[in-house]
Amino acid sequence: MSKISTEERFWSKVNKTESCWLWTRATFKHGYGAFMLDHKKTYVHRLAYEMLVGPIPKGLTIDHLCRVRNCVNPAHMEVVTQGENAKRQIHANSKKTHCPSNHPYSGDNLYLSKTGGRNCRECHRIKSRKGRSL
């Protein structure tokens, strides 16, 4: 029985659409794709970039220009500083009108965190209720 290469194993888990190349397997907590490489979980977008473009310079990170966390299309990625990536994320989040559970970021449902982030009161209430029922 022949052993398949890491690249073959990797690309067999990708669904190439007309725009994004979507990772179809395991993800980390925040939705970024995960792949086992040398007995360690690795971010798939970083691995795809390194396979198809080249090494990511030390101290830099990958920004998903498409904002799709499980996308591995290197045409949708840009190498930037962590600070630039954070600024872009804040800008993208400021345009959102609803939380991930589709509650509005407005009126009494909106509150600001100590760091200035927008939060959903309804999601906070739901999470608090679940915590008390355990």
VOKOL-298196 format. One record per residue (C-alpha): residue number from 0; residue in one letter; chain; x, y, z. Coordinates in nm, 3 decimals. Layout:
<recs>
(NUM; A; A; (X; Y; Z))
...
</recs>
This chain:
<recs>
(0; M; A; (0.000; 0.000; 0.000))
(1; S; A; (0.149; 0.336; -0.099))
(2; K; A; (0.160; 0.626; 0.142))
(3; I; A; (0.004; 0.950; 0.015))
(4; S; A; (0.201; 1.271; 0.040))
(5; T; A; (0.119; 1.549; 0.282))
(6; E; A; (0.013; 1.771; -0.008))
(7; E; A; (-0.222; 1.504; -0.149))
(8; R; A; (-0.373; 1.452; 0.197))
(9; F; A; (-0.410; 1.829; 0.243))
(10; W; A; (-0.567; 1.911; -0.095))
(11; S; A; (-0.812; 1.618; -0.070))
(12; K; A; (-0.979; 1.814; 0.213))
(13; V; A; (-1.032; 2.134; 0.009))
(14; N; A; (-1.340; 2.228; -0.194))
(15; K; A; (-1.237; 2.478; -0.463))
(16; T; A; (-1.531; 2.706; -0.543))
(17; E; A; (-1.525; 2.988; -0.800))
(18; S; A; (-1.376; 3.222; -0.540))
(19; C; A; (-1.280; 3.067; -0.206))
(20; W; A; (-1.104; 2.735; -0.162))
(21; L; A; (-1.283; 2.599; 0.143))
(22; W; A; (-1.129; 2.371; 0.404))
(23; T; A; (-1.383; 2.094; 0.468))
(24; R; A; (-1.239; 1.923; 0.774))
(25; A; A; (-1.143; 2.008; 1.133))
(26; T; A; (-1.123; 2.366; 1.252))
(27; F; A; (-0.979; 2.549; 1.549))
(28; K; A; (-1.220; 2.714; 1.796))
(29; H; A; (-1.252; 3.037; 1.595))
(30; G; A; (-1.319; 2.873; 1.257))
(31; Y; A; (-0.970; 2.857; 1.108))
(32; G; A; (-0.894; 2.522; 0.944))
(33; A; A; (-0.673; 2.272; 1.130))
(34; F; A; (-0.446; 2.006; 0.979))
(35; M; A; (-0.222; 1.754; 1.155))
(36; L; A; (0.137; 1.794; 1.039))
(37; D; A; (0.425; 1.624; 1.220))
(38; H; A; (0.191; 1.540; 1.511))
(39; K; A; (0.093; 1.908; 1.559))
(40; K; A; (-0.221; 2.097; 1.460))
(41; T; A; (-0.133; 2.356; 1.195))
(42; Y; A; (-0.339; 2.643; 1.052))
(43; V; A; (-0.439; 2.539; 0.699))
(44; H; A; (-0.432; 2.888; 0.548))
(45; R; A; (-0.069; 2.929; 0.654))
(46; L; A; (0.020; 2.584; 0.519))
(47; A; A; (-0.152; 2.650; 0.184))
(48; Y; A; (0.025; 2.985; 0.151))
(49; E; A; (0.363; 2.828; 0.222))
(50; M; A; (0.301; 2.540; -0.020))
(51; L; A; (0.191; 2.764; -0.308))
(52; V; A; (0.362; 3.100; -0.251))
(53; G; A; (0.652; 3.059; -0.012))
(54; P; A; (0.757; 3.107; 0.349))
(55; I; A; (0.579; 3.358; 0.570))
(56; P; A; (0.844; 3.597; 0.705))
(57; K; A; (0.909; 3.573; 1.077))
(58; G; A; (0.696; 3.815; 1.278))
(59; L; A; (0.429; 3.848; 1.008))
(60; T; A; (0.086; 3.689; 0.978))
(61; I; A; (-0.170; 3.610; 0.709))
(62; D; A; (-0.474; 3.832; 0.656))
(63; H; A; (-0.774; 3.675; 0.484))
(64; L; A; (-0.882; 3.944; 0.238))
(65; C; A; (-1.205; 3.752; 0.172))
(66; R; A; (-1.276; 3.734; 0.550))
(67; V; A; (-1.358; 3.360; 0.517))
(68; R; A; (-1.160; 3.188; 0.790))
(69; N; A; (-1.159; 2.842; 0.634))
(70; C; A; (-1.045; 2.972; 0.292))
(71; V; A; (-0.705; 2.844; 0.174))
(72; N; A; (-0.690; 3.030; -0.159))
(73; P; A; (-0.356; 3.216; -0.153))
(74; A; A; (-0.500; 3.481; -0.387))
(75; H; A; (-0.724; 3.577; -0.091))
(76; M; A; (-0.432; 3.614; 0.150))
(77; E; A; (-0.185; 3.889; 0.224))
(78; V; A; (0.117; 3.880; 0.453))
(79; V; A; (0.090; 4.168; 0.702))
(80; T; A; (0.200; 4.267; 1.051))
(81; Q; A; (-0.017; 4.158; 1.344))
(82; G; A; (-0.104; 4.524; 1.406))
(83; E; A; (-0.226; 4.575; 1.049))
(84; N; A; (-0.428; 4.253; 1.069))
(85; A; A; (-0.591; 4.372; 1.394))
(86; K; A; (-0.676; 4.713; 1.241))
(87; R; A; (-0.837; 4.546; 0.941))
(88; Q; A; (-1.039; 4.315; 1.167))
(89; I; A; (-1.166; 4.608; 1.375))
(90; H; A; (-1.267; 4.790; 1.057))
(91; A; A; (-1.447; 4.480; 0.920))
(92; N; A; (-1.627; 4.423; 1.253))
(93; S; A; (-1.739; 4.787; 1.275))
(94; K; A; (-1.951; 4.732; 0.963))
(95; K; A; (-2.146; 4.442; 1.114))
(96; T; A; (-2.505; 4.523; 1.211))
(97; H; A; (-2.582; 4.190; 1.384))
(98; C; A; (-2.398; 3.945; 1.609))
(99; P; A; (-2.320; 3.589; 1.486))
(100; S; A; (-2.657; 3.476; 1.632))
(101; N; A; (-2.832; 3.747; 1.425))
(102; H; A; (-2.925; 3.975; 1.717))
(103; P; A; (-2.894; 4.346; 1.631))
(104; Y; A; (-2.594; 4.549; 1.743))
(105; S; A; (-2.817; 4.842; 1.835))
(106; G; A; (-3.030; 5.000; 2.107))
(107; D; A; (-3.047; 4.826; 2.443))
(108; N; A; (-2.902; 4.507; 2.295))
(109; L; A; (-2.562; 4.669; 2.233))
(110; Y; A; (-2.295; 4.721; 2.497))
(111; L; A; (-1.927; 4.808; 2.467))
(112; S; A; (-1.655; 4.599; 2.631))
(113; K; A; (-1.371; 4.753; 2.832))
(114; T; A; (-1.156; 4.729; 2.519))
(115; G; A; (-1.414; 4.907; 2.303))
(116; G; A; (-1.555; 4.599; 2.129))
(117; R; A; (-1.925; 4.575; 2.055))
(118; N; A; (-2.114; 4.297; 2.233))
(119; C; A; (-2.462; 4.151; 2.222))
(120; R; A; (-2.661; 4.160; 2.549))
(121; E; A; (-2.896; 3.880; 2.438))
(122; C; A; (-2.605; 3.643; 2.368))
(123; H; A; (-2.453; 3.740; 2.703))
(124; R; A; (-2.785; 3.662; 2.879))
(125; I; A; (-2.810; 3.323; 2.705))
(126; K; A; (-2.452; 3.235; 2.795))
(127; S; A; (-2.508; 3.343; 3.159))
(128; R; A; (-2.824; 3.129; 3.187))
(129; K; A; (-2.640; 2.824; 3.051))
(130; G; A; (-2.359; 2.878; 3.302))
(131; R; A; (-2.603; 2.885; 3.595))
(132; S; A; (-2.780; 2.566; 3.484))
(133; L; A; (-2.465; 2.350; 3.485))
</recs>
